[in-house]
Amino acid sequence: MRKISIVAILILILSGCAPNFQKQEEVVQNKEDSKETAIIPKYKISDQYYRTILPFKPSEARGLVVGNLNTRYDIDELETGLMRIAQHNFDPDKFLFQEGQVLDRETVGLWLNRQYTPQQLKERNLTEEENIGLNPLDSGQGDVKTRNEENPIYLAHIIEHNYLVNSEGTVRLGGVVIGLAMNSVHYYQEIQYGPTFETKIERSVMEREGKKIADQVLKRLRNSDKLKDVPITIALFEQASRSSVVPGNFFAYAHAPKGSSKLDGWQTVDEKYFLFPSPEATNAHRDDVTFFLNFKQDVEAYFPNFNGVIGEAFYIGDQLHDLSITIPIQFYGKAEAVGFTQYVTGLVMEHFPNYISVEVQISSVNGPEALIVREAEANEPMVHIY
């Protein structure tokens, strides 16, 4: 599935069905001025995930994403979606994952700025050398509304992933993938602490500006000694609005081979999330929504006054790939929770085609109650009662 529950992993471990994660390989990781021992786990939890070199080293820019993106949904999807993009050029069976170690917090912060006038630099106590923002200049002339509509903030965040290769016990950087999170809506205030206004950014404009920014980012990365001869992939992510209950999605990526300062032709990423049920989903994928509504109706028949089943559907092209369903409900005893979970498990197997992965999370005011996971093509689901 697109997402694997941590609980599901723990269950496999406790049941003795999990691989032996004690088996691991020690390697040497080259640094600029030193070498250090690192560990490569022998097993991956899924073919869709990379093994992560240990000890885990967080990116220096870690934490900026929380303030720069609109929703928790976008934060998660930016990270996991970028790993899917990486697989086009960096084989998970050959490369290891590490959080970005090249772009530091200060650099990312400066790149996310607007361009500034000399007066604006002085007001912000910045030097001309620090005037490297990738967002357009706001001269400060004219009314605030017009300035923000004509020159919105396009680039919301930059995320870096590193991919390492192991050659005869020595690990080195083999590739870099950069995600550029682009705003679909620009939010601004006419006066400090005043009401927030918004201006929508059309996809065509977002894509045009994103590709311009990607060219600049590649040139800057090539100026780093660490990245002069490393293959680099850059992907564009459209983040959703603040009110969205589903994440945004990647919509394009391009690759620069080893040593190249030019991105090859841009490739379209045909991925999207839909809320089930919703008018948008019904218009785009009526048959799939019908499957969901039939499931929802049968769930609600168990509790006649209940109406809270929602789904997050992930599409690749026109094909439903993953469906994550949330059922918040109040139970009055563990036996009731067990009985309801058994009932819902049967509905999952009955209503949804086996070519999609389905995850159902049942919760109450006390927290998680049960997890049901039916992988694509699986004959039996995995069920856990908390």
N, C-alpha and C positions, 0 to 999 in steps of 0.2 A: 504494500500500500504506500501511498504518498507519505503517510505518517504512521509510525509504529509507536504504540503506547508504551511508556516506560513500565507501566504495571504489567503489560503483556510480557515484556522481556523478563521481568522479575519472576513471573509465574513459571516461565520456561526454565529458568535457573533453578527455582525451588523444586520443580517437578523432575529435575534430572534430565530434561530433554534438551537442554541448551548445550552448545559446544563448550569445550574446556577452554576458558579464557586465560587459564594459567599458562598455556603454551604461548610463548612469545619469543621474539627475536631481538637481540641487542645489536644496535648498529652505532656508527659514529656519524654525527651530524656536523658538517663543516660550518663554521662561523667565519666572520671577516677576519678575526684575529685569534681564533681559538677553535678547539674541537671539543665536543661533549658527547657523552653517551646518551642514546635515546632508545626507546623500546617500540617495536612494531607489533601490535596484536596479531595473532595468527589468523583470527577469524573475523568476518564481517557479519553483522546481523541481517544484512539484506544486500542483494546485488545492486540496489539503488543507492547504497551508501559507501563512502570511502572509509578505509581504515584510517584512524587518527593517530598520528605519532605522539608518543608519550615521553616525558610529562607534557601535559597540555599547556601550551603557551598562548595566553590571550593576546589579541591584537592591542597595540597601544591606543588605537582609536576606539576600543571597545567602550560601550556605554553611550556614545554619541547618538546611536540609532534611536534610543528611547525618546530623546527630545526632538529628533528630526523627522520622524515618521508619525503619521496621524493616528494609527491604531495598532493594537497588539497583533492583529491579524496580518498587517503588512510587515511588521518586524519579523515574524516567523517565516512568512512566505519569501521575503527578500533573501533570507539565508538558505532555506531549503531549495527554493527555485533556482538560486545561483548554482547550487550543486548539480541540478539537472542540466543546466546550461554547460557546465564544465565537462560533462560526460561526452559532449560532441567532439572534444579535442583531447581530453585527458581520461584515458581508460581507467575505471575504478579498480581493475585487476592489476594495474601497473603503477598507479600513482597513489600516494598517501596524502591525506589532508592535513593542513595546518592553517590556523587563522593567520590573517595578513600580518607580516612582520616588517613591511617596507614603509607603508604610509603611517606616520605617527599622528597623534591626536591634533597637534598644532597644525600640521600640514593640511589635514582633512578640513579642519575648521576654517583655515584661510581660503581653501579652494571653494568652500561653500558660500563664501561671502559674495556680495555684489562687487563689481568694479567701483572704485571710489574716485571722486575728484580730489585735488590737493587739499581743499578745505575739509572735506569729509575725512581724509586720512589724518589730518591734524586733530580733528574733533575726537577721533577714535584712538589717537595715540599710536598710529601705525606708520611705518616707513614706506617709501615707494617700492622697496623690494618685497614688502608684504602685500602689495596691491595686486594679488594674483587670483582674485575671486573669479569664478566661472559663471556667475550670474550677471545679468545686464546691469548697467549703470542706472541709478536713479539720481538724476541731477539735482533734485530738490526744487526744480522750477515748475510752476503751474500747480493745479489742484491735485490733491492726493489721489482721488479716484482715477483721473485720467492717467497719471503716472503709473499707477499699479496695473491698470488695464493694458497699457501699452508695453510695459516692461515688468511683467510678473517674475517672481522667483520660479525658475524652471527646475533647477537642480536642488533636491531636498537632502540627499545623502549619498555618500560614497562608501562602498564596502569592498574589502579586498580579501580574497582567498588565495592561499598558496598551495601548490601541488608539488610534492616531492617525489623523486625517483631514488630507488635503492640500487646501487651498483656495487656489488661485491662487498657488502657490509658498510658502505659509506653512503649517506643520504645527502642529496643536494637538491636545490630548487630546480624543478623541471618545468614549471608553468605558473602563470598568474591569471586569475580571473577577477575582473572588476565589475561590480554592479553599480549602475548609476540609477538611483531612485528619482524619478521625475514626477513633478506635481501635476495632477489632473485638475486641481483646484488651488488657486493662490489665495491665501487668507491675509488680510491686512487690516490695520486700524488707522482711521483718519487722525485720531488724537490718542496719546498714550493712555492706556487703561480705559479707552472708550470702547464702543461696540465693535465687533469684528465683522468685516465685510468680506465678500468672496468674489472672485472672478474665475470663470471656467476656462481652462486651457484646452483647446481642441487637440485631438490626437495628432492630426497632421502637423500642427505647430510644435507640439511636444516632441514628435519624432524628428522633425527638422532640427530643432535646437539641441536635442539629445545627441544626434550624430555629430553636430559641430563640437559639442563639449567633449564627446568621445575622442575626436581627433586631437584636441588639445591635451586631454589626459594621457593619451598614448605618447605624444611628443615629450611630455614632462617625465613620464616613467622611463622613457629611453635615455633621458639625461642622467638617470641613476646608474652608478657603476654596477649595482646588483642586478639590474634589469636590462642591460644593453643587449644581451644575447639570449634572453628568455622569451619563449612564446607567450603571448598575452591575448586573452579574450576579453572583450568588453561587451556587456549586455545592458539593455535599457529596460527599466521596470516602471510601470505606471502605477503609482500608489493611489489607493482609493481615497474618497473624501472622508472627512472626520466622522460622518454619520453612517458610514457603510458598516454592515455586519458581515461582509465577506471581504477577503483580501483582494488587493490588486494583482497584477500579473506581469511577467516579462513579455515583451512583444517583439524584440529584435536583438540580434547579437552579431558581432563580427570578430574575426580573428586576425592577429598579426603574427606571422611565423617568426621564428628565431631571427633576431637582428633587424627585422623590418620595422620601419617607422610609419607604415601605411596599413590601414585595416583593409582586409579583403572584403569582397562584396557582402553587404548586410543580408542576413538570413532572418526570415520571419519566424517568430515563435507563436504558434497558434494554441494558446492556453487561456482558459478563463474560468472564473468561479461564479456560481449562481446560488442564490438563496432559494431553497425549496420550502414552501411554495412561494412564488412571487409572479407578478405579471410578466416580468422580463424573462423568467425561466419558462413560463408557459408559452410565450410567443416564440422562443427559440427552440425549445425541446419539449413539446407537448406530450409525447409518448412517455418520456422519462418522468415527467411531473405526474402523469396519471398513475404510474407504478407507485410513486411516493404517496400520492393522495389516497390510494387504496390501502396502503400500509398504515397511513395516519388514521384513516377511518376505523380500521380494525383495532388499532391501539386505543383509540378514544372510546370504542365500544366496551373496553374493559373497565374504564372509568368514565361513565357517561357525561360527567360535568367537567371533564378535563379537555383542554385544547391548547397544548403546548409543544407539539412535535415540530421541530424545525430541522432542516438539513442544509449542509454545505456541499455542493456538487462541484467536482473538479473535472473539467473537460479538456481533452487534448484533441484539437480539431472539433469534429462533431460527435466524438465518441465520449460517453460518460466513462470516466476512469476510476474515480474514487467518490464515495458518498459517505460523509460523516454526519450522523444523526444524533441530536441531543434530545433527551426526554427528561425534563425536570418534573418530579412528581412527589407527592407526600405519601409516605407509607406509615402504617401504624404498628408494624411488627416485621421481624426478619422473614417470617414465613410468607408474608404477603409480598415482600420484595423478591424472594426466590420464585414464587409462583408467577409473578408478573414477568420476571426475566425469562423464565422458561417459555411463557406465552409469546413474548416479543421475539425470542430466538426462532421459534417456529414461523413467525411472520416474515422474518428476514429471509429465511430459506424459501418461503412460499412466493414472496412478492418480487424479489429482485433477481434479474438474470445473473447467471454465475460468471459472466465475463467481467463484472465490475467488483471492486473491493468495497465492502460495507463495514463501517464501524459505528456501533451504537453505544452511547454513553448514557447511562441511567443515573440520575442524581436526585437527591432530596435536600431539604434544608440542613440536614446533617452532613452533607458532602456526597462523594461518589458512592453509589450503591452497587452498580454492576457494569461490566464491560463485555460487549459482544463484538467479536471480530470475525468476519467471513472474508477470507482472501479470495481473489479472483481465481476461478476454476477449482476452488476447494470444495470437497464433498461434505466436510463437517466444519462448523464454526468453532472458534475458541471462546469460551464463556468463563468469566470470573465474577464471583460474588464477593464484594469487599467485606 
